[in-house]
Amino acid sequence: MTPDTDTDALKVRVGARLRALRRARDLSQRDVASLLNTDAAEVSRHESGARCPSVPLLARYAEVLDVPIYELLRFDEPVVTLG
């Protein structure tokens, strides 16, 4: 793997984790975008792996999704649904 493909793979994994956590909390992209003070298209770009959120934005995602920030990067663990 090249550094570019490593980075792309990481963006996709982070995005998939964000999507899974959002869905586990029954939130729409629009809901999350509103709480992050951005638009749903930006949330979609993060979830698809087209863009990687900055570290400060990851911290905000963690707050919105009510998880510790490290949960956004735990690729080996399934998402736990609240309930």
Residue pairs with C-beta under 8 A, 6 or more apart in sequence:
1 9
7 52
8 49
10 52
11 49
11 50
11 51
11 52
12 48
12 49
13 49
13 75
14 46
14 49
14 52
14 53
14 58
14 72
14 73
15 46
15 47
15 48
15 49
15 50
15 52
16 47
16 49
17 71
17 72
17 73
17 74
17 75
17 79
18 43
18 46
18 47
18 53
18 61
18 65
18 72
19 47
20 79
21 65
21 67
21 71
21 72
21 79
22 28
22 29
22 32
22 43
22 47
22 65
24 79
24 80
24 81
24 82
25 65
25 66
25 81
25 82
27 65
28 40
29 40
29 43
29 44
29 47
30 40
32 40
32 43
32 61
32 64
32 65
33 39
33 40
33 42
33 43
35 64
36 42
36 43
36 57
36 60
36 61
36 64
42 51
45 51
46 52
46 53
53 61
58 69
58 72
59 69
61 72
62 68
62 69
62 71
62 72
65 71
65 72
66 82
